Amino acid sequence: MFTVDPKSSAPIYEQLVAQIIRAIARGLLRSGEQMPSVRELASNLLVNPNTVSRAYQELESRNFIVTMRGKGSFISDLPLEQVKRAAIQSHVQTLCVVADELSISNEDLYQLLIQTREDLSC
């Protein structure tokens, strides 16, 4: 279900966090569903268990998962709109930083965003 790209500039734990948040937002992971254990996911992805543990800690600190000692980690019951916003927020932040660096106005950025969405819609 999850993959990592060791050549990516994004740390592996951040890749996992982003993928898990998107999976929740898309309904692939549901409230109350148990996550794979740290060791299991690390073994499947061929990464250090500490990397998966760090991803889980980040997800827990942002209230996307709840960890119960001895039982495992479970998807929390966050409103779907909150999860969807979180799934896209870092991309929007990056877009805004680049637009600011290029002195693109909010209106031009908005128009570009609308046009791009229309172009991608089939």
Biopython code that builds the backbone (N, CA, C, O; Angstrom):
import numpy as np
from Bio.PDB.StructureBuilder import StructureBuilder

atoms = [
    (1, "MET", "N", (0.812, -1.193, 0.000)),
    (1, "MET", "CA", (0.000, 0.000, 0.000)),
    (1, "MET", "C", (0.857, 1.259, 0.000)),
    (1, "MET", "O", (0.512, 2.245, -0.651)),
    (2, "PHE", "N", (1.973, 1.232, 0.726)),
    (2, "PHE", "CA", (2.850, 2.392, 0.799)),
    (2, "PHE", "C", (4.167, 2.074, 0.119)),
    (2, "PHE", "O", (4.607, 0.925, 0.085)),
    (3, "THR", "N", (4.786, 3.109, -0.421)),
    (3, "THR", "CA", (6.092, 2.966, -1.054)),
    (3, "THR", "C", (6.960, 4.132, -0.619)),
    (3, "THR", "O", (6.458, 5.177, -0.205)),
    (4, "VAL", "N", (8.258, 3.944, -0.717)),
    (4, "VAL", "CA", (9.189, 5.029, -0.431)),
    (4, "VAL", "C", (10.173, 5.146, -1.577)),
    (4, "VAL", "O", (10.493, 4.166, -2.249)),
    (5, "ASP", "N", (10.645, 6.364, -1.786)),
    (5, "ASP", "CA", (11.647, 6.624, -2.811)),
    (5, "ASP", "C", (12.907, 7.110, -2.116)),
    (5, "ASP", "O", (12.982, 8.272, -1.717)),
    (6, "PRO", "N", (13.902, 6.238, -1.965)),
    (6, "PRO", "CA", (15.121, 6.631, -1.263)),
    (6, "PRO", "C", (15.880, 7.760, -1.973)),
    (6, "PRO", "O", (16.713, 8.425, -1.357)),
    (7, "LYS", "N", (15.601, 7.976, -3.250)),
    (7, "LYS", "CA", (16.277, 9.032, -4.011)),
    (7, "LYS", "C", (15.581, 10.384, -3.879)),
    (7, "LYS", "O", (16.110, 11.403, -4.325)),
    (8, "SER", "N", (14.404, 10.396, -3.272)),
    (8, "SER", "CA", (13.648, 11.630, -3.104)),
    (8, "SER", "C", (14.357, 12.563, -2.133)),
    (8, "SER", "O", (15.065, 12.120, -1.229)),
    (9, "SER", "N", (14.154, 13.866, -2.335)),
    (9, "SER", "CA", (14.730, 14.839, -1.402)),
    (9, "SER", "C", (13.957, 14.854, -0.085)),
    (9, "SER", "O", (14.467, 15.325, 0.931)),
    (10, "ALA", "N", (12.727, 14.339, -0.104)),
    (10, "ALA", "CA", (11.927, 14.274, 1.126)),
    (10, "ALA", "C", (12.381, 13.078, 1.959)),
    (10, "ALA", "O", (12.556, 11.981, 1.428)),
    (11, "PRO", "N", (12.572, 13.285, 3.256)),
    (11, "PRO", "CA", (12.940, 12.155, 4.113)),
    (11, "PRO", "C", (11.880, 11.053, 4.043)),
    (11, "PRO", "O", (10.702, 11.325, 3.813)),
    (12, "ILE", "N", (12.306, 9.834, 4.242)),
    (12, "ILE", "CA", (11.410, 8.683, 4.128)),
    (12, "ILE", "C", (10.245, 8.788, 5.103)),
    (12, "ILE", "O", (9.109, 8.475, 4.745)),
    (13, "TYR", "N", (10.514, 9.226, 6.331)),
    (13, "TYR", "CA", (9.411, 9.318, 7.291)),
    (13, "TYR", "C", (8.370, 10.326, 6.824)),
    (13, "TYR", "O", (7.176, 10.115, 7.039)),
    (14, "GLU", "N", (8.797, 11.425, 6.185)),
    (14, "GLU", "CA", (7.849, 12.415, 5.661)),
    (14, "GLU", "C", (7.047, 11.844, 4.494)),
    (14, "GLU", "O", (5.864, 12.146, 4.341)),
    (15, "GLN", "N", (7.692, 11.021, 3.675)),
    (15, "GLN", "CA", (6.983, 10.359, 2.580)),
    (15, "GLN", "C", (5.876, 9.474, 3.144)),
    (15, "GLN", "O", (4.756, 9.466, 2.632)),
    (16, "LEU", "N", (6.193, 8.739, 4.189)),
    (16, "LEU", "CA", (5.200, 7.863, 4.818)),
    (16, "LEU", "C", (4.056, 8.667, 5.421)),
    (16, "LEU", "O", (2.890, 8.319, 5.240)),
    (17, "VAL", "N", (4.381, 9.733, 6.134)),
    (17, "VAL", "CA", (3.352, 10.576, 6.740)),
    (17, "VAL", "C", (2.403, 11.075, 5.660)),
    (17, "VAL", "O", (1.186, 10.971, 5.808)),
    (18, "ALA", "N", (2.950, 11.617, 4.576)),
    (18, "ALA", "CA", (2.116, 12.165, 3.495)),
    (18, "ALA", "C", (1.238, 11.079, 2.868)),
    (18, "ALA", "O", (0.062, 11.315, 2.592)),
    (19, "GLN", "N", (1.804, 9.897, 2.643)),
    (19, "GLN", "CA", (1.035, 8.817, 2.025)),
    (19, "GLN", "C", (-0.081, 8.322, 2.942)),
    (19, "GLN", "O", (-1.179, 8.018, 2.477)),
    (20, "ILE", "N", (0.191, 8.243, 4.214)),
    (20, "ILE", "CA", (-0.825, 7.773, 5.155)),
    (20, "ILE", "C", (-1.954, 8.790, 5.261)),
    (20, "ILE", "O", (-3.126, 8.414, 5.289)),
    (21, "ILE", "N", (-1.613, 10.071, 5.319)),
    (21, "ILE", "CA", (-2.646, 11.108, 5.375)),
    (21, "ILE", "C", (-3.499, 11.068, 4.110)),
    (21, "ILE", "O", (-4.723, 11.178, 4.185)),
    (22, "ARG", "N", (-2.865, 10.912, 2.952)),
    (22, "ARG", "CA", (-3.643, 10.821, 1.696)),
    (22, "ARG", "C", (-4.521, 9.578, 1.681)),
    (22, "ARG", "O", (-5.649, 9.630, 1.190)),
    (23, "ALA", "N", (-4.030, 8.470, 2.205)),
    (23, "ALA", "CA", (-4.832, 7.238, 2.251)),
    (23, "ALA", "C", (-6.058, 7.425, 3.136)),
    (23, "ALA", "O", (-7.132, 6.911, 2.822)),
    (24, "ILE", "N", (-5.909, 8.154, 4.239)),
    (24, "ILE", "CA", (-7.056, 8.443, 5.104)),
    (24, "ILE", "C", (-8.032, 9.357, 4.362)),
    (24, "ILE", "O", (-9.240, 9.121, 4.370)),
    (25, "ALA", "N", (-7.503, 10.397, 3.723)),
    (25, "ALA", "CA", (-8.347, 11.356, 3.002)),
    (25, "ALA", "C", (-9.121, 10.689, 1.871)),
    (25, "ALA", "O", (-10.252, 11.080, 1.582)),
    (26, "ARG", "N", (-8.528, 9.695, 1.234)),
    (26, "ARG", "CA", (-9.181, 8.995, 0.122)),
    (26, "ARG", "C", (-10.095, 7.866, 0.602)),
    (26, "ARG", "O", (-10.770, 7.231, -0.208)),
    (27, "GLY", "N", (-10.120, 7.616, 1.896)),
    (27, "GLY", "CA", (-10.982, 6.566, 2.423)),
    (27, "GLY", "C", (-10.380, 5.176, 2.346)),
    (27, "GLY", "O", (-11.072, 4.187, 2.588)),
    (28, "LEU", "N", (-9.098, 5.088, 2.011)),
    (28, "LEU", "CA", (-8.440, 3.784, 1.955)),
    (28, "LEU", "C", (-8.124, 3.270, 3.356)),
    (28, "LEU", "O", (-8.045, 2.062, 3.583)),
    (29, "LEU", "N", (-7.945, 4.191, 4.281)),
    (29, "LEU", "CA", (-7.786, 3.867, 5.696)),
    (29, "LEU", "C", (-8.929, 4.556, 6.431)),
    (29, "LEU", "O", (-9.170, 5.747, 6.237)),
    (30, "ARG", "N", (-9.627, 3.809, 7.267)),
    (30, "ARG", "CA", (-10.816, 4.344, 7.934)),
    (30, "ARG", "C", (-10.616, 4.447, 9.444)),
    (30, "ARG", "O", (-9.774, 3.770, 10.034)),
    (31, "SER", "N", (-11.406, 5.303, 10.033)),
    (31, "SER", "CA", (-11.376, 5.507, 11.470)),
    (31, "SER", "C", (-11.473, 4.167, 12.205)),
    (31, "SER", "O", (-12.342, 3.346, 11.913)),
    (32, "GLY", "N", (-10.572, 3.965, 13.155)),
    (32, "GLY", "CA", (-10.576, 2.741, 13.950)),
    (32, "GLY", "C", (-9.768, 1.603, 13.351)),
    (32, "GLY", "O", (-9.492, 0.615, 14.032)),
    (33, "GLU", "N", (-9.386, 1.726, 12.089)),
    (33, "GLU", "CA", (-8.626, 0.658, 11.431)),
    (33, "GLU", "C", (-7.216, 0.600, 12.004)),
    (33, "GLU", "O", (-6.587, 1.629, 12.254)),
    (34, "GLN", "N", (-6.738, -0.613, 12.207)),
    (34, "GLN", "CA", (-5.395, -0.788, 12.764)),
    (34, "GLN", "C", (-4.340, -0.626, 11.686)),
    (34, "GLN", "O", (-4.466, -1.151, 10.580)),
    (35, "MET", "N", (-3.296, 0.113, 12.037)),
    (35, "MET", "CA", (-2.148, 0.281, 11.148)),
    (35, "MET", "C", (-1.241, -0.932, 11.282)),
    (35, "MET", "O", (-1.268, -1.616, 12.305)),
    (36, "PRO", "N", (-0.434, -1.206, 10.251)),
    (36, "PRO", "CA", (0.555, -2.281, 10.411)),
    (36, "PRO", "C", (1.499, -1.918, 11.561)),
    (36, "PRO", "O", (1.703, -0.741, 11.859)),
    (37, "SER", "N", (2.062, -2.922, 12.192)),
    (37, "SER", "CA", (3.029, -2.641, 13.252)),
    (37, "SER", "C", (4.245, -1.952, 12.640)),
    (37, "SER", "O", (4.477, -2.032, 11.434)),
    (38, "VAL", "N", (5.001, -1.287, 13.474)),
    (38, "VAL", "CA", (6.212, -0.598, 13.008)),
    (38, "VAL", "C", (7.149, -1.602, 12.341)),
    (38, "VAL", "O", (7.672, -1.343, 11.257)),
    (39, "ARG", "N", (7.355, -2.723, 12.976)),
    (39, "ARG", "CA", (8.270, -3.727, 12.417)),
    (39, "ARG", "C", (7.756, -4.285, 11.093)),
    (39, "ARG", "O", (8.520, -4.470, 10.146)),
    (40, "GLU", "N", (6.463, -4.548, 11.040)),
    (40, "GLU", "CA", (5.873, -5.095, 9.815)),
    (40, "GLU", "C", (6.026, -4.122, 8.642)),
    (40, "GLU", "O", (6.454, -4.513, 7.556)),
    (41, "LEU", "N", (5.673, -2.854, 8.870)),
    (41, "LEU", "CA", (5.775, -1.869, 7.790)),
    (41, "LEU", "C", (7.233, -1.636, 7.404)),
    (41, "LEU", "O", (7.549, -1.517, 6.220)),
    (42, "ALA", "N", (8.112, -1.570, 8.381)),
    (42, "ALA", "CA", (9.535, -1.393, 8.091)),
    (42, "ALA", "C", (10.072, -2.551, 7.261)),
    (42, "ALA", "O", (10.850, -2.348, 6.329)),
    (43, "SER", "N", (9.656, -3.758, 7.602)),
    (43, "SER", "CA", (10.093, -4.940, 6.863)),
    (43, "SER", "C", (9.567, -4.912, 5.429)),
    (43, "SER", "O", (10.299, -5.222, 4.489)),
    (44, "ASN", "N", (8.299, -4.540, 5.263)),
    (44, "ASN", "CA", (7.709, -4.482, 3.919)),
    (44, "ASN", "C", (8.376, -3.433, 3.041)),
    (44, "ASN", "O", (8.547, -3.639, 1.839)),
    (45, "LEU", "N", (8.755, -2.301, 3.647)),
    (45, "LEU", "CA", (9.342, -1.199, 2.884)),
    (45, "LEU", "C", (10.866, -1.259, 2.833)),
    (45, "LEU", "O", (11.503, -0.462, 2.145)),
    (46, "LEU", "N", (11.440, -2.204, 3.560)),
    (46, "LEU", "CA", (12.894, -2.344, 3.655)),
    (46, "LEU", "C", (13.545, -1.063, 4.174)),
    (46, "LEU", "O", (14.523, -0.567, 3.613)),
    (47, "VAL", "N", (12.977, -0.546, 5.254)),
    (47, "VAL", "CA", (13.529, 0.636, 5.901)),
    (47, "VAL", "C", (13.755, 0.341, 7.372)),
    (47, "VAL", "O", (13.264, -0.660, 7.895)),
    (48, "ASN", "N", (14.489, 1.201, 8.030)),
    (48, "ASN", "CA", (14.773, 1.055, 9.446)),
    (48, "ASN", "C", (13.480, 1.243, 10.247)),
    (48, "ASN", "O", (12.716, 2.168, 9.972)),
    (49, "PRO", "N", (13.230, 0.383, 11.227)),
    (49, "PRO", "CA", (12.025, 0.549, 12.054)),
    (49, "PRO", "C", (11.933, 1.928, 12.720)),
    (49, "PRO", "O", (10.833, 2.430, 12.954)),
    (50, "ASN", "N", (13.082, 2.538, 13.025)),
    (50, "ASN", "CA", (13.067, 3.880, 13.616)),
    (50, "ASN", "C", (12.433, 4.899, 12.674)),
    (50, "ASN", "O", (11.822, 5.868, 13.126)),
    (51, "THR", "N", (12.576, 4.685, 11.376)),
    (51, "THR", "CA", (11.982, 5.589, 10.384)),
    (51, "THR", "C", (10.466, 5.503, 10.438)),
    (51, "THR", "O", (9.781, 6.526, 10.431)),
    (52, "VAL", "N", (9.943, 4.287, 10.492)),
    (52, "VAL", "CA", (8.491, 4.091, 10.580)),
    (52, "VAL", "C", (7.994, 4.614, 11.924)),
    (52, "VAL", "O", (6.939, 5.244, 11.994)),
    (53, "SER", "N", (8.741, 4.358, 12.976)),
    (53, "SER", "CA", (8.365, 4.846, 14.296)),
    (53, "SER", "C", (8.279, 6.368, 14.305)),
    (53, "SER", "O", (7.368, 6.934, 14.909)),
    (54, "ARG", "N", (9.205, 7.024, 13.650)),
    (54, "ARG", "CA", (9.180, 8.490, 13.575)),
    (54, "ARG", "C", (7.950, 8.976, 12.810)),
    (54, "ARG", "O", (7.323, 9.961, 13.199)),
    (55, "ALA", "N", (7.608, 8.286, 11.723)),
    (55, "ALA", "CA", (6.405, 8.636, 10.958)),
    (55, "ALA", "C", (5.163, 8.477, 11.829)),
    (55, "ALA", "O", (4.291, 9.346, 11.835)),
    (56, "TYR", "N", (5.081, 7.379, 12.559)),
    (56, "TYR", "CA", (3.934, 7.144, 13.431)),
    (56, "TYR", "C", (3.865, 8.195, 14.535)),
    (56, "TYR", "O", (2.778, 8.654, 14.884)),
    (57, "GLN", "N", (5.014, 8.580, 15.087)),
    (57, "GLN", "CA", (5.036, 9.608, 16.120)),
    (57, "GLN", "C", (4.516, 10.938, 15.565)),
    (57, "GLN", "O", (3.762, 11.645, 16.234)),
    (58, "GLU", "N", (4.922, 11.265, 14.347)),
    (58, "GLU", "CA", (4.452, 12.499, 13.704)),
    (58, "GLU", "C", (2.949, 12.435, 13.471)),
    (58, "GLU", "O", (2.235, 13.401, 13.741)),
    (59, "LEU", "N", (2.470, 11.312, 12.974)),
    (59, "LEU", "CA", (1.038, 11.145, 12.745)),
    (59, "LEU", "C", (0.255, 11.232, 14.053)),
    (59, "LEU", "O", (-0.836, 11.801, 14.096)),
    (60, "GLU", "N", (0.818, 10.665, 15.113)),
    (60, "GLU", "CA", (0.138, 10.724, 16.401)),
    (60, "GLU", "C", (0.130, 12.152, 16.949)),
    (60, "GLU", "O", (-0.872, 12.590, 17.515)),
    (61, "SER", "N", (1.230, 12.874, 16.787)),
    (61, "SER", "CA", (1.281, 14.247, 17.287)),
    (61, "SER", "C", (0.306, 15.159, 16.535)),
    (61, "SER", "O", (-0.131, 16.182, 17.061)),
    (62, "ARG", "N", (-0.027, 14.776, 15.306)),
    (62, "ARG", "CA", (-0.982, 15.550, 14.495)),
    (62, "ARG", "C", (-2.394, 14.950, 14.576)),
    (62, "ARG", "O", (-3.296, 15.364, 13.848)),
    (63, "ASN", "N", (-2.571, 13.978, 15.463)),
    (63, "ASN", "CA", (-3.875, 13.351, 15.753)),
    (63, "ASN", "C", (-4.462, 12.534, 14.602)),
    (63, "ASN", "O", (-5.678, 12.357, 14.535)),
    (64, "PHE", "N", (-3.627, 12.039, 13.706)),
    (64, "PHE", "CA", (-4.127, 11.180, 12.631)),
    (64, "PHE", "C", (-4.223, 9.727, 13.074)),
    (64, "PHE", "O", (-5.055, 8.970, 12.575)),
    (65, "ILE", "N", (-3.361, 9.344, 14.017)),
    (65, "ILE", "CA", (-3.441, 7.996, 14.568)),
    (65, "ILE", "C", (-3.393, 8.073, 16.087)),
    (65, "ILE", "O", (-2.953, 9.066, 16.667)),
    (66, "VAL", "N", (-3.853, 7.005, 16.710)),
    (66, "VAL", "CA", (-3.812, 6.853, 18.159)),
    (66, "VAL", "C", (-3.090, 5.543, 18.428)),
    (66, "VAL", "O", (-3.423, 4.511, 17.845)),
    (67, "THR", "N", (-2.102, 5.588, 19.310)),
    (67, "THR", "CA", (-1.359, 4.377, 19.654)),
    (67, "THR", "C", (-1.755, 3.921, 21.045)),
    (67, "THR", "O", (-1.739, 4.696, 22.002)),
    (68, "MET", "N", (-2.110, 2.646, 21.137)),
    (68, "MET", "CA", (-2.463, 2.041, 22.425)),
    (68, "MET", "C", (-1.393, 1.012, 22.765)),
    (68, "MET", "O", (-1.218, 0.007, 22.075)),
    (69, "ARG", "N", (-0.707, 1.290, 23.818)),
    (69, "ARG", "CA", (0.404, 0.425, 24.227)),
    (69, "ARG", "C", (-0.058, -1.032, 24.302)),
    (69, "ARG", "O", (-1.048, -1.359, 24.956)),
    (70, "GLY", "N", (0.687, -1.887, 23.614)),
    (70, "GLY", "CA", (0.384, -3.305, 23.621)),
    (70, "GLY", "C", (-0.669, -3.725, 22.603)),
    (70, "GLY", "O", (-0.862, -4.918, 22.367)),
    (71, "LYS", "N", (-1.346, -2.765, 22.005)),
    (71, "LYS", "CA", (-2.402, -3.095, 21.041)),
    (71, "LYS", "C", (-2.075, -2.637, 19.626)),
    (71, "LYS", "O", (-2.496, -3.271, 18.659)),
    (72, "GLY", "N", (-1.332, -1.546, 19.492)),
    (72, "GLY", "CA", (-0.961, -1.057, 18.186)),
    (72, "GLY", "C", (-1.451, 0.356, 17.925)),
    (72, "GLY", "O", (-1.914, 1.051, 18.830)),
    (73, "SER", "N", (-1.338, 0.766, 16.663)),
    (73, "SER", "CA", (-1.743, 2.104, 16.246)),
    (73, "SER", "C", (-2.985, 2.005, 15.376)),
    (73, "SER", "O", (-3.117, 1.110, 14.542)),
    (74, "PHE", "N", (-3.896, 2.957, 15.597)),
    (74, "PHE", "CA", (-5.185, 2.940, 14.915)),
    (74, "PHE", "C", (-5.475, 4.315, 14.321)),
    (74, "PHE", "O", (-5.039, 5.337, 14.852)),
    (75, "ILE", "N", (-6.212, 4.327, 13.219)),
    (75, "ILE", "CA", (-6.619, 5.576, 12.584)),
    (75, "ILE", "C", (-7.591, 6.277, 13.524)),
    (75, "ILE", "O", (-8.541, 5.671, 14.018)),
    (76, "SER", "N", (-7.343, 7.553, 13.764)),
    (76, "SER", "CA", (-8.221, 8.308, 14.667)),
    (76, "SER", "C", (-9.476, 8.760, 13.932)),
    (76, "SER", "O", (-9.626, 8.553, 12.728)),
    (77, "ASP", "N", (-10.357, 9.372, 14.680)),
    (77, "ASP", "CA", (-11.658, 9.779, 14.152)),
    (77, "ASP", "C", (-11.673, 11.288, 13.881)),
    (77, "ASP", "O", (-12.433, 12.024, 14.510)),
    (78, "LEU", "N", (-10.842, 11.740, 12.956)),
    (78, "LEU", "CA", (-10.822, 13.152, 12.577)),
    (78, "LEU", "C", (-11.863, 13.416, 11.497)),
    (78, "LEU", "O", (-12.157, 12.529, 10.696)),
    (79, "PRO", "N", (-12.426, 14.623, 11.462)),
    (79, "PRO", "CA", (-13.347, 14.962, 10.367)),
    (79, "PRO", "C", (-12.631, 14.853, 9.026)),
    (79, "PRO", "O", (-11.484, 15.276, 8.888)),
    (80, "LEU", "N", (-13.319, 14.281, 8.039)),
    (80, "LEU", "CA", (-12.719, 14.049, 6.730)),
    (80, "LEU", "C", (-12.202, 15.338, 6.096)),
    (80, "LEU", "O", (-11.150, 15.326, 5.457)),
    (81, "GLU", "N", (-12.913, 16.441, 6.259)),
    (81, "GLU", "CA", (-12.460, 17.711, 5.685)),
    (81, "GLU", "C", (-11.125, 18.136, 6.271)),
    (81, "GLU", "O", (-10.285, 18.686, 5.558)),
    (82, "GLN", "N", (-10.918, 17.894, 7.543)),
    (82, "GLN", "CA", (-9.650, 18.238, 8.190)),
    (82, "GLN", "C", (-8.514, 17.399, 7.610)),
    (82, "GLN", "O", (-7.413, 17.903, 7.391)),
    (83, "VAL", "N", (-8.780, 16.135, 7.365)),
    (83, "VAL", "CA", (-7.766, 15.238, 6.799)),
    (83, "VAL", "C", (-7.442, 15.655, 5.365)),
    (83, "VAL", "O", (-6.275, 15.679, 4.975)),
    (84, "LYS", "N", (-8.465, 15.980, 4.584)),
    (84, "LYS", "CA", (-8.237, 16.400, 3.198)),
    (84, "LYS", "C", (-7.396, 17.669, 3.139)),
    (84, "LYS", "O", (-6.490, 17.784, 2.313)),
    (85, "ARG", "N", (-7.698, 18.622, 4.021)),
    (85, "ARG", "CA", (-6.912, 19.864, 4.058)),
    (85, "ARG", "C", (-5.455, 19.564, 4.394)),
    (85, "ARG", "O", (-4.542, 20.124, 3.787)),
    (86, "ALA", "N", (-5.246, 18.686, 5.353)),
    (86, "ALA", "CA", (-3.886, 18.334, 5.754)),
    (86, "ALA", "C", (-3.133, 17.654, 4.628)),
    (86, "ALA", "O", (-1.926, 17.843, 4.480)),
    (87, "ALA", "N", (-3.842, 16.865, 3.833)),
    (87, "ALA", "CA", (-3.210, 16.131, 2.734)),
    (87, "ALA", "C", (-2.663, 17.061, 1.666)),
    (87, "ALA", "O", (-1.718, 16.704, 0.963)),
    (88, "ILE", "N", (-3.231, 18.229, 1.536)),
    (88, "ILE", "CA", (-2.815, 19.146, 0.475)),
    (88, "ILE", "C", (-2.068, 20.376, 0.989)),
    (88, "ILE", "O", (-1.456, 21.104, 0.207)),
    (89, "GLN", "N", (-2.116, 20.605, 2.283)),
    (89, "GLN", "CA", (-1.578, 21.841, 2.844)),
    (89, "GLN", "C", (-0.101, 22.077, 2.518)),
    (89, "GLN", "O", (0.267, 23.198, 2.165)),
    (90, "SER", "N", (0.745, 21.071, 2.625)),
    (90, "SER", "CA", (2.173, 21.281, 2.357)),
    (90, "SER", "C", (2.410, 21.646, 0.892)),
    (90, "SER", "O", (3.313, 22.422, 0.580)),
    (91, "HIS", "N", (1.599, 21.086, 0.001)),
    (91, "HIS", "CA", (1.729, 21.428, -1.417)),
    (91, "HIS", "C", (1.324, 22.880, -1.660)),
    (91, "HIS", "O", (1.961, 23.593, -2.436)),
    (92, "VAL", "N", (0.268, 23.303, -0.992)),
    (92, "VAL", "CA", (-0.189, 24.683, -1.135)),
    (92, "VAL", "C", (0.852, 25.636, -0.565)),
    (92, "VAL", "O", (1.109, 26.691, -1.145)),
    (93, "GLN", "N", (1.450, 25.278, 0.557)),
    (93, "GLN", "CA", (2.487, 26.117, 1.147)),
    (93, "GLN", "C", (3.665, 26.272, 0.193)),
    (93, "GLN", "O", (4.178, 27.376, 0.007)),
    (94, "THR", "N", (4.091, 25.170, -0.408)),
    (94, "THR", "CA", (5.192, 25.225, -1.366)),
    (94, "THR", "C", (4.826, 26.104, -2.553)),
    (94, "THR", "O", (5.633, 26.917, -3.002)),
    (95, "LEU", "N", (3.614, 25.940, -3.056)),
    (95, "LEU", "CA", (3.138, 26.746, -4.174)),
    (95, "LEU", "C", (3.168, 28.229, -3.822)),
    (95, "LEU", "O", (3.597, 29.052, -4.630)),
    (96, "CYS", "N", (2.717, 28.568, -2.630)),
    (96, "CYS", "CA", (2.692, 29.975, -2.200)),
    (96, "CYS", "C", (4.101, 30.549, -2.065)),
    (96, "CYS", "O", (4.339, 31.704, -2.419)),
    (97, "VAL", "N", (5.025, 29.754, -1.558)),
    (97, "VAL", "CA", (6.410, 30.216, -1.417)),
    (97, "VAL", "C", (7.006, 30.507, -2.790)),
    (97, "VAL", "O", (7.636, 31.545, -2.990)),
    (98, "VAL", "N", (6.808, 29.592, -3.734)),
    (98, "VAL", "CA", (7.346, 29.789, -5.082)),
    (98, "VAL", "C", (6.680, 30.993, -5.751)),
    (98, "VAL", "O", (7.358, 31.795, -6.393)),
    (99, "ALA", "N", (5.376, 31.122, -5.609)),
    (99, "ALA", "CA", (4.663, 32.266, -6.193)),
    (99, "ALA", "C", (5.186, 33.573, -5.613)),
    (99, "ALA", "O", (5.346, 34.557, -6.335)),
    (100, "ASP", "N", (5.453, 33.585, -4.313)),
    (100, "ASP", "CA", (5.991, 34.788, -3.671)),
    (100, "ASP", "C", (7.387, 35.105, -4.202)),
    (100, "ASP", "O", (7.707, 36.260, -4.483)),
    (101, "GLU", "N", (8.215, 34.064, -4.335)),
    (101, "GLU", "CA", (9.570, 34.264, -4.866)),
    (101, "GLU", "C", (9.542, 34.839, -6.273)),
    (101, "GLU", "O", (10.434, 35.595, -6.656)),
    (102, "LEU", "N", (8.512, 34.480, -7.047)),
    (102, "LEU", "CA", (8.396, 34.944, -8.434)),
    (102, "LEU", "C", (7.509, 36.177, -8.574)),
    (102, "LEU", "O", (7.205, 36.617, -9.683)),
    (103, "SER", "N", (7.100, 36.724, -7.434)),
    (103, "SER", "CA", (6.238, 37.924, -7.404)),
    (103, "SER", "C", (4.949, 37.734, -8.195)),
    (103, "SER", "O", (4.499, 38.640, -8.896)),
    (104, "ILE", "N", (4.368, 36.556, -8.077)),
    (104, "ILE", "CA", (3.081, 36.286, -8.720)),
    (104, "ILE", "C", (1.979, 36.705, -7.750)),
    (104, "ILE", "O", (1.969, 36.286, -6.593)),
    (105, "SER", "N", (1.060, 37.527, -8.226)),
    (105, "SER", "CA", (0.001, 38.038, -7.352)),
    (105, "SER", "C", (-0.961, 36.915, -6.956)),
    (105, "SER", "O", (-1.028, 35.875, -7.610)),
    (106, "ASN", "N", (-1.693, 37.147, -5.883)),
    (106, "ASN", "CA", (-2.689, 36.175, -5.441)),
    (106, "ASN", "C", (-3.725, 35.929, -6.533)),
    (106, "ASN", "O", (-4.137, 34.791, -6.758)),
    (107, "GLU", "N", (-4.144, 36.993, -7.207)),
    (107, "GLU", "CA", (-5.137, 36.857, -8.275)),
    (107, "GLU", "C", (-4.597, 35.994, -9.419)),
    (107, "GLU", "O", (-5.297, 35.110, -9.913)),
    (108, "ASP", "N", (-3.353, 36.249, -9.841)),
    (108, "ASP", "CA", (-2.755, 35.441, -10.908)),
    (108, "ASP", "C", (-2.579, 33.982, -10.470)),
    (108, "ASP", "O", (-2.803, 33.058, -11.252)),
    (109, "LEU", "N", (-2.180, 33.794, -9.223)),
    (109, "LEU", "CA", (-2.016, 32.442, -8.696)),
    (109, "LEU", "C", (-3.359, 31.715, -8.669)),
    (109, "LEU", "O", (-3.452, 30.545, -9.042)),
    (110, "TYR", "N", (-4.385, 32.415, -8.229)),
    (110, "TYR", "CA", (-5.727, 31.832, -8.188)),
    (110, "TYR", "C", (-6.185, 31.442, -9.594)),
    (110, "TYR", "O", (-6.698, 30.341, -9.799)),
    (111, "GLN", "N", (-6.002, 32.333, -10.549)),
    (111, "GLN", "CA", (-6.406, 32.045, -11.925)),
    (111, "GLN", "C", (-5.625, 30.856, -12.489)),
    (111, "GLN", "O", (-6.191, 30.016, -13.187)),
    (112, "LEU", "N", (-4.346, 30.786, -12.191)),
    (112, "LEU", "CA", (-3.521, 29.665, -12.643)),
    (112, "LEU", "C", (-4.004, 28.355, -12.032)),
    (112, "LEU", "O", (-4.059, 27.326, -12.705)),
    (113, "LEU", "N", (-4.347, 28.404, -10.767)),
    (113, "LEU", "CA", (-4.851, 27.213, -10.084)),
    (113, "LEU", "C", (-6.164, 26.742, -10.700)),
    (113, "LEU", "O", (-6.338, 25.554, -10.972)),
    (114, "ILE", "N", (-7.089, 27.681, -10.919)),
    (114, "ILE", "CA", (-8.382, 27.333, -11.521)),
    (114, "ILE", "C", (-8.185, 26.773, -12.922)),
    (114, "ILE", "O", (-8.796, 25.767, -13.283)),
    (115, "GLN", "N", (-7.341, 27.417, -13.705)),
    (115, "GLN", "CA", (-7.113, 26.967, -15.083)),
    (115, "GLN", "C", (-6.465, 25.581, -15.099)),
    (115, "GLN", "O", (-6.821, 24.736, -15.921)),
    (116, "THR", "N", (-5.532, 25.353, -14.207)),
    (116, "THR", "CA", (-4.853, 24.052, -14.148)),
    (116, "THR", "C", (-5.845, 22.959, -13.768)),
    (116, "THR", "O", (-5.825, 21.877, -14.356)),
    (117, "ARG", "N", (-6.706, 23.225, -12.800)),
    (117, "ARG", "CA", (-7.731, 22.227, -12.413)),
    (117, "ARG", "C", (-8.655, 21.926, -13.575)),
    (117, "ARG", "O", (-8.998, 20.767, -13.811)),
    (118, "GLU", "N", (-9.065, 22.961, -14.309)),
    (118, "GLU", "CA", (-9.928, 22.755, -15.472)),
    (118, "GLU", "C", (-9.224, 21.950, -16.555)),
    (118, "GLU", "O", (-9.827, 21.080, -17.183)),
    (119, "ASP", "N", (-7.947, 22.243, -16.770)),
    (119, "ASP", "CA", (-7.174, 21.526, -17.794)),
    (119, "ASP", "C", (-7.022, 20.045, -17.434)),
    (119, "ASP", "O", (-7.008, 19.188, -18.318)),
    (120, "LEU", "N", (-6.910, 19.750, -16.151)),
    (120, "LEU", "CA", (-6.723, 18.355, -15.713)),
    (120, "LEU", "C", (-8.016, 17.567, -15.642)),
    (120, "LEU", "O", (-7.995, 16.336, -15.642)),
    (121, "SER", "N", (-9.140, 18.263, -15.580)),
    (121, "SER", "CA", (-10.445, 17.576, -15.503)),
    (121, "SER", "C", (-10.778, 16.994, -16.869)),
    (121, "SER", "O", (-10.577, 17.628, -17.905)),
    (122, "CYS", "N", (-11.288, 15.783, -16.842)),
    (122, "CYS", "CA", (-11.646, 15.123, -18.112)),
    (122, "CYS", "C", (-13.134, 15.205, -18.358)),
    (122, "CYS", "O", (-13.620, 14.707, -19.373)),
]
sb = StructureBuilder()
sb.init_structure("model")
sb.init_model(0)
sb.init_chain("A")
sb.init_seg("    ")
for serial, (resi, resn, name, xyz) in enumerate(atoms, 1):
    if name == "N":
        sb.init_residue(resn, " ", resi, " ")
    sb.init_atom(name, np.array(xyz, "f"), 0.0, 1.0, " ", f" {name:<3s}", serial, name[0])
structure = sb.get_structure()
